[in-house]
Amino acid sequence: MLNNVAVASAELSRFFQVAHQFQAEGLSAPMPAGFMDEHWHGLLKDEKTYTAFCVDVVGVPVKHVSLKGEGRLPWVAAYEARFGKLDPVWFTDSSGKLDHEAYQRYLDSGEVIASWDCEPLE
């Protein structure tokens, strides 16, 4: 699990950069439910450290806002164009278990189908 935390921090940084780009274009970048969302929520508990993380990554504090939905994650292609394939941590549940089937589906199709309940907003 410890390794997932380090990976999740790097992935959250990348996600915020893509979300920043999406927001500049008037688009939404929902955060899928799972380990990554739980990691984000954990970082939010320390406001000073979280704010410093956000400012370092995108130059401004990033708010956590509610946005419920389910479907294809629209930001995956933009992420891949900038950083390459998504890390398996994106397909890991909050207990740290990798959903091998969902990850393989992504590798085969390039799409991620997920549910979400929040998104970043600057």
SVG drawing of the C-alpha trace seen along z (x, -y; Angstrom):
<svg xmlns="http://www.w3.org/2000/svg" viewBox="-24 -30 31 39">
<polyline fill="none" stroke="black" stroke-width="0.4" points="0.0,0.0 2.8,-2.4 4.1,-2.3 0.5,-3.1 0.6,-6.3 3.8,-7.5 2.5,-6.6 -0.9,-8.2 0.7,-11.5 2.6,-11.6 -0.6,-10.6 -2.7,-13.2 -0.2,-15.8 -0.6,-14.7 -4.3,-14.6 -4.5,-18.1 -2.4,-19.3 -4.8,-17.7 -7.8,-19.0 -6.3,-22.5 -6.0,-22.2 -9.6,-20.9 -11.0,-23.7 -9.2,-26.3 -11.2,-24.8 -14.5,-24.8 -14.5,-21.0 -15.0,-18.9 -12.5,-16.3 -14.2,-14.0 -12.2,-12.0 -13.1,-8.3 -14.0,-6.6 -11.3,-4.4 -7.8,-4.7 -7.0,-7.9 -10.1,-9.6 -9.4,-8.4 -5.8,-9.6 -7.0,-13.1 -9.4,-13.2 -6.6,-12.3 -4.5,-15.1 -7.3,-17.6 -7.1,-16.9 -3.9,-19.0 -4.9,-22.3 -1.4,-23.9 0.4,-20.9 -2.5,-20.4 -2.4,-24.0 1.4,-23.9 1.0,-20.8 -1.6,-22.4 0.3,-25.6 3.4,-23.6 1.5,-21.6 -0.8,-24.1 0.0,-27.5 -3.2,-27.9 -5.2,-26.1 -7.5,-23.4 -11.0,-23.0 -12.8,-19.7 -16.3,-20.0 -19.2,-17.5 -20.0,-16.1 -21.9,-12.8 -21.9,-10.7 -20.8,-7.6 -19.5,-6.9 -16.4,-7.4 -13.7,-9.6 -13.2,-12.4 -9.7,-13.4 -7.9,-10.0 -6.8,-10.8 -5.4,-14.2 -3.6,-12.5 -2.1,-9.9 -0.9,-12.5 1.0,-14.3 2.1,-11.5 1.5,-8.1 -0.7,-5.3 -2.5,-5.5 -0.8,-3.8 -2.7,-0.7 -3.3,-2.8 -6.2,-4.4 -7.8,-0.9 -7.2,-0.2 -10.1,-0.3 -9.9,-2.1 -8.6,1.0 -5.6,1.2 -6.9,4.1 -6.3,3.8 -9.3,4.4 -7.4,6.5 -10.4,6.8 -11.0,3.0 -7.3,2.3 -7.0,4.8 -10.2,3.3 -8.4,-0.1 -5.2,1.3 -7.3,2.9 -9.6,0.0 -7.9,-3.2 -11.1,-4.1 -12.0,-4.2 -15.6,-3.7 -16.1,-4.7 -18.3,-6.3 -17.4,-9.5 -18.6,-11.9 -16.2,-14.8 -13.9,-16.9 -11.1,-19.5 -12.0,-23.1 -9.7,-26.1"/>
</svg>
